[in-house]
Amino acid sequence: MVSRPIALALLAGCIVLGVPLGWLGMQAVEAQPWSSSASRAAQAVAPAQANRAAAPPGRCMGVGGLEQHPAEGQWDYGRTIEQADFARLRAAGITSARIPFNAEMRADAQGRVDPAFLARVEQVAGWALDEGLTPVLAYFADEKLHQDPDAHEPRTLAIWRTLAARWAKLPPQVMFEAVNEPHEATNGARGDLLNARILAEIRRTNPTRTVVLNPGRWANVQGLQEMRPPADPNIVVAVHYYSPWPFTHQGADWNPNAPPVGSQRWPSAEGVRELEDDMAAVRAWRDRTGVPVWIGEFGTHPRISVAQRAAWTRDVRMAFEKAGLPWCYFSYTPSFQVWDYQTRSWIAPIFTALTDRAPPAD
């Protein structure tokens, strides 16, 4: 079932765009008007202007599942997102939710996305809105895009054209994230161009919506240093922080180069120095460009001891806050989790490392 804020907004969009209401499976309801002012779409990579956008407010949690394929929860033992998850996050003091989704695995060659999947994304975003959370709809692309963007970018742009038009009348606090973690062939200038082209598609129908952009190199600090953001006043740039990688990814079974569990310790003199240098580099880039920076992901593999995970989480979270960088933990459950869906309870040391308080009762 689509929530009322989403339903009202989508109905208004369908009226404007001439989409048959039956396609959404919705009864006619009175649409709420949403106001917006024109803003020039990004046309080329250029130094950023004075920025009006703000990062997602308060504490944020990544709520994964819709980025997985061939079905939601495929990588997470079949667990799917529930409405109760967002009530739980609100009760824990979380105010924003980053919701990854993969439309490319549910689209045809022309970029037409399965309407049932889009309705599911809208349902989940609606649950977040119902609890007063700010949703960030984060686009996860198929790996083919990052290996050969010249061949696959047209389909990605077609998908975004569809998404942006359908979601143009969503409440203005809903944010879009253009593409998660450019890497390989979408590093550097090619990733800048991809971001600018996606942003231009979004700006056709969403002239002032806040859009999150990721730099190359999996959105790490080095990628940020190479990034030239589009000249758009309503963008935020996300950095994903998993340094030192040999510590945070101990025991990661999907990566053959991951070190064994227990082989790395936190804190280390080298790791602390890297954290300090990285925060200085991010602050310098933000101050030079005028573009807000958001820590869009950070976390540790759950095979690492809870005490070590908590120590790293506390230290990096405090470093982000000292640098004035809002953050989004990855993730709620079950990957790099802070809430254990099997025991249905918060992992107290990780929760406290994030919030400086004990977790609430579920």
Secondary structure, DSSP 4 states (H G I P E B T S, - for coil): ---HHHHHHHHHHHHHHT--GGGGT----PPPP------PPP-SB---------PPPS-EEE--SBT-SSSTTTTTTT----HHHHHHHHHTT--EEEEEE--GGGB-TT-PBPHHHHHHHHHHHHHHHHTTPEEEEEEPPPHHHHH-HHHHHHHHHHHHHHHHHHTTTS-TT-EEE--S---GGGSHHHHHHHHHHHHHHHHHH-SS--EEE--HHHH-HHHHHH---BS-TTEEEEEEE--SHHHHTTT-TT-TTPPPTTS--SS-HHHHHHHHHHHHHHHHHHHHH---EEEEEE---TTS-HHHHHHHHHHHHHHHHHTT--BEES-SSSTT-SEETTTTEE-HHHHHHHHSSPPPP-
